[in-house]
Structures are given as structure tokens and as C-alpha cells.
Amino acid sequence: MQVQASGSQRTNTALWPWGLTLLRVVVGLAFFMHGYQKLFQMGVGGVGGFFGSLGVPAPGLAAIVVSLVELVGGLALIVGLLTRVFGVLLAVDMLVALLLVHRPNGFFAGDGGIELVLVLGAAALSLALTGPGALALDNQLPIERRFAGRDRSALAAGRG
């Protein structure tokens, strides 16, 4: 299907699911690796100590929650399971990281700034809004098929 965009630009929507799949898998891998790093390299105690130094309430519990959200959420994105749910959770995770950790350091990731968490958070939220794309376990779930049907209907009507 082709959709008329602004002006004379046309977009082939047949490739959209594959673009989303690429985004989902790469972003999922990044989150999975960060969760793995927190759990198995830094350790929950190290992450909790860091969170405590930032004034995060219940830093030990927060360390476990954040580490598991990133590890499990990353894996879920890779396989495309509960993509919209984990997209929201990971976007919130990145928003909190942006506000509590990275904001004082400016923009660039090399300086500990917001660049990476901003991109990862926006990508996670984008996946929550658009769905998983192709080759996703979500595509076998009835609720995702209802979402996808509505998305395609809106797109065909020129509202998407």
C-alpha cells in the first residue's frame, strides 16, 4: 500500500513493519545489555549504592526493579513480546535516568549527558505507540492484532 504524504511524497507502507523490527531488536539488545550489566557486572548492591548517592528512595529495591525492567524488557523487545507494555516501562525508565542522572551532564553521551537515554527512551516510546513490526510474538496475540487492524484502518483513511 502507498500512502500520500504531505506534498507529492509517497511512502511504501509495506516496509514499515521491517523498519520497526530492526528498531525493536536493536533497542531491545541495548536495554538487555544494560540490564545484564547492572545485574551481573555492577551487581544490585553497586547499582543500589549509586542510586542511594542520588537520593533515590529505597535504592536497593529501585536497583532490582530497574535492572529487571531493562533485562526482561530488552529481551521482550528482541522477541517482540508485550512490546507496547515494555516500551512504556522502558521509556519511563529512561525518563527517570535522564532526570536523576544525566541531565546535569549536558547533552553528549561521552560526558554522561542525556543523548543516549533520550534516544533510547524515544525509541521505546515509539515502539509502544506503533507496535512491534514484523517477526514478533505479539503478532500472535489477539490484542495486538486488534491494535494493528486499527492502525492499518487509520492509515488507509489518511489519518495515520
C-alpha positions as CSV (number, residue, x, y, z in Angstrom):
1,M,0.0,0.0,0.0
2,Q,1.2,3.5,-0.7
3,V,0.1,6.5,1.4
4,Q,0.0,10.1,0.1
5,A,2.1,12.2,2.5
6,S,2.4,15.9,2.5
7,G,3.2,17.4,-0.9
8,S,3.9,14.8,-3.6
9,Q,5.9,12.5,-1.3
10,R,4.7,8.9,-1.3
11,T,5.6,6.2,1.3
12,N,5.6,2.5,0.8
13,T,4.0,1.2,3.9
14,A,4.9,-2.5,3.1
15,L,8.4,-1.8,4.5
16,W,7.2,-0.2,7.8
17,P,7.0,-3.4,9.7
18,W,10.6,-4.3,8.8
19,G,11.8,-0.9,9.9
20,L,10.0,-1.3,13.2
21,T,11.5,-4.8,13.6
22,L,15.0,-3.5,13.1
23,L,14.4,-0.7,15.7
24,R,12.8,-3.1,18.2
25,V,15.6,-5.7,18.0
26,V,18.5,-3.2,18.3
27,V,16.8,-1.2,21.0
28,G,15.9,-4.4,22.8
29,L,19.6,-5.5,22.6
30,A,20.8,-2.2,24.1
31,F,18.3,-2.5,27.0
32,F,19.1,-6.2,27.6
33,M,22.8,-5.5,27.8
34,H,22.3,-2.6,30.2
35,G,20.2,-4.7,32.4
36,Y,22.7,-7.5,32.3
37,Q,25.5,-5.1,33.2
38,K,23.5,-3.8,36.2
39,L,22.6,-7.3,37.5
40,F,25.8,-9.3,36.8
41,Q,28.7,-6.9,36.4
42,M,27.9,-3.9,38.7
43,G,25.7,-6.0,40.9
44,V,22.5,-4.9,42.6
45,G,24.5,-3.7,45.6
46,G,26.6,-1.4,43.4
47,V,23.6,-0.1,41.5
48,G,21.7,0.4,44.7
49,G,24.7,2.3,46.2
50,F,24.8,4.5,43.2
51,F,21.0,5.1,43.4
52,G,21.4,5.9,47.1
53,S,24.0,8.5,46.4
54,L,21.5,10.2,44.0
55,G,18.9,10.3,46.8
56,V,16.6,7.7,45.1
57,P,14.2,6.3,47.7
58,A,14.6,2.6,48.5
59,P,17.7,2.4,46.4
60,G,18.1,-1.4,46.8
61,L,14.6,-2.1,45.6
62,A,14.9,0.5,42.8
63,A,18.1,-1.2,41.6
64,I,16.4,-4.5,41.4
65,V,13.4,-3.1,39.6
66,V,15.4,-1.0,37.1
67,S,17.8,-3.9,36.4
68,L,15.0,-6.4,35.8
69,V,12.9,-3.9,33.7
70,E,15.9,-3.4,31.4
71,L,17.0,-7.0,31.2
72,V,13.5,-8.6,30.8
73,G,12.2,-5.6,28.8
74,G,15.1,-5.8,26.5
75,L,14.6,-9.5,25.9
76,A,10.9,-8.9,25.4
77,L,11.6,-6.3,22.8
78,I,14.1,-8.6,21.0
79,V,11.4,-11.3,20.6
80,G,8.5,-8.9,20.2
81,L,6.5,-9.9,23.3
82,L,4.4,-7.3,25.1
83,T,6.2,-4.6,23.0
84,R,3.8,-1.8,23.9
85,V,3.9,-2.6,27.6
86,F,7.6,-2.9,27.8
87,G,8.0,0.1,25.5
88,V,6.2,2.3,28.1
89,L,8.1,0.8,31.0
90,L,11.5,1.3,29.3
91,A,10.6,4.9,28.3
92,V,9.7,5.7,31.9
93,D,13.0,4.1,33.0
94,M,14.9,6.3,30.6
95,L,12.9,9.5,31.6
96,V,13.9,8.8,35.3
97,A,17.5,8.2,34.3
98,L,17.5,11.4,32.3
99,L,16.2,13.5,35.1
100,L,18.1,11.9,38.0
101,V,21.4,11.0,36.5
102,H,22.2,12.5,33.0
103,R,20.6,16.0,32.9
104,P,23.3,17.8,34.9
105,N,25.9,16.5,32.5
106,G,24.6,18.2,29.4
107,F,23.7,16.6,26.1
108,F,26.6,14.4,24.8
109,A,26.8,10.8,26.0
110,G,30.6,10.9,26.2
111,D,30.2,13.4,29.0
112,G,27.5,11.3,30.7
113,G,24.8,13.6,29.2
114,I,21.2,12.9,28.1
115,E,22.0,11.9,24.5
116,L,21.8,8.1,24.8
117,V,18.9,7.9,27.3
118,L,16.9,10.4,25.2
119,V,17.3,8.3,22.0
120,L,16.6,5.0,23.8
121,G,13.6,6.5,25.6
122,A,12.2,8.0,22.4
123,A,12.7,4.7,20.6
124,A,11.0,2.7,23.4
125,L,8.0,5.1,23.4
126,S,7.8,4.9,19.6
127,L,7.6,1.2,19.8
128,A,4.9,1.5,22.4
129,L,2.9,3.7,20.1
130,T,3.5,1.8,16.8
131,G,3.7,-1.8,17.9
132,P,6.3,-4.5,17.3
133,G,6.6,-4.7,13.5
134,A,7.2,-8.0,11.7
135,L,8.6,-11.2,13.2
136,A,7.2,-10.6,16.7
137,L,5.4,-12.9,19.1
138,D,3.0,-10.0,19.7
139,N,1.5,-10.6,16.3
140,Q,0.0,-13.9,17.6
141,L,-1.8,-12.1,20.5
142,P,-5.4,-11.1,19.9
143,I,-5.0,-7.7,21.5
144,E,-2.1,-6.8,19.2
145,R,-4.0,-7.9,16.1
146,R,-6.8,-5.5,17.2
147,F,-4.3,-2.7,17.6
148,A,-2.7,-3.5,14.2
149,G,-6.1,-3.6,12.5
150,R,-7.0,-0.2,13.8
151,D,-3.6,1.2,12.9
152,R,-3.9,0.0,9.3
153,S,-7.5,1.3,9.0
154,A,-6.4,4.8,10.2
155,L,-3.5,4.7,7.8
156,A,-5.7,3.7,4.8
157,A,-8.1,6.5,5.7
158,G,-5.2,9.0,5.7
159,R,-5.4,9.6,9.5
160,G,-2.2,7.7,10.3
